[in-house]
C-alpha cells in the first residue's frame, strides 16, 4: 500500500486518507448479519464498545442473543480453506472468512476469500505473490 502513495512510512500517509480510515465503523450490522474484523467479546457488558476486541479477539464463544440470532461474519484468525468451504456450505451461523492469504507456504492457507451475502457463493483468489506456481487441477 505504501508504494502506491510513494511513501516509506505509514506516518507519511496524507491526512485525508488517515481521516477516512478513522471514520470507518468497527462493525457493520445488516438485517441478517453482523460483519466485524475479528469478533466481539461477549464477556463485556457492551460488546459493541470494545474496539480492541473487534480488531483482535480470538477464541471466543458467541452469545447469539446479543446478536439477535443474526449470522456472524468475521476474519482475523487464519483458517484452512476446506474448513471455510465446509462452514459456508452448511450455512453455519458463524463464518470466519480468513483463509490466511499471506501464508502462501501452507497448502491449506494462502487464499483471499469473499462471500456473496445474497447467493452464499464463495469467491477464492489464491495469493498471486507465491514464489512457486499454484497447482491447477485439470
MOJO-V317092 format. One record per pair of residues at least 6 apart in sequence whose C-alpha atoms are under 7 Angstrom apart, sorted by the first residue. I is the first residue (numbers start at 1). J is the second residue. D is the distance in Angstrom with one decimal. If there is no record, write none. Layout:
# MOJO-V317092
I:J:D
I:J:D
This chain:
# MOJO-V317092
2:8:6.2
2:10:7.0
26:36:6.6
26:51:6.7
26:54:6.6
27:35:5.6
27:36:4.6
28:34:5.8
28:35:5.1
28:36:6.6
29:35:6.4
32:70:5.0
32:71:6.2
33:70:5.1
33:71:4.7
33:72:5.8
33:73:7.0
34:70:6.7
34:71:6.3
34:72:5.0
34:73:6.2
35:72:6.2
35:73:5.0
35:74:6.0
36:54:6.3
36:73:6.5
36:74:5.1
37:54:6.1
37:55:5.6
37:74:5.2
37:75:5.4
37:76:6.1
38:54:5.2
38:55:5.1
38:56:5.6
38:57:5.7
38:58:6.9
38:74:5.5
38:75:5.3
38:76:4.9
39:53:6.5
39:54:4.9
39:57:6.0
39:74:6.2
40:47:5.8
40:53:5.7
40:54:5.4
40:57:7.0
41:47:5.7
41:53:5.9
41:60:6.9
42:62:6.5
42:63:6.3
58:77:6.8
71:93:4.6
71:94:5.8
72:93:6.2
72:94:4.7
72:95:6.2
73:94:6.1
73:95:5.0
73:96:6.0
74:95:6.4
74:96:4.9
74:97:6.2
75:96:4.9
75:97:5.2
75:98:4.5
76:98:6.0
77:98:6.0
78:98:4.9
78:99:5.2
78:100:4.6
79:98:5.8
79:99:5.1
79:100:6.6
80:99:5.9
80:108:4.8
80:109:5.5
81:99:5.7
81:108:5.8
81:109:6.3
84:96:6.8
84:97:6.4
87:95:6.5
88:95:6.9
97:113:6.0
97:114:7.0
98:113:6.9
99:109:5.4
99:110:6.4
99:111:5.3
99:112:6.1
99:113:6.4
100:109:5.1
100:110:5.2
100:111:6.1
101:109:6.3
101:110:3.9
101:111:4.2
101:112:5.1
101:127:5.9
102:110:5.6
103:109:5.9
103:110:4.8
104:110:4.0
104:127:6.6
104:130:6.1
110:126:6.0
110:127:5.5
111:124:6.4
111:125:5.5
111:126:4.3
111:127:5.5
112:124:5.8
112:125:5.1
112:126:6.2
112:127:6.9
113:122:6.8
113:123:5.6
113:124:4.7
113:125:6.5
114:122:5.8
114:123:5.1
114:124:6.6
115:121:5.7
115:122:4.6
115:123:6.2
116:122:6.5
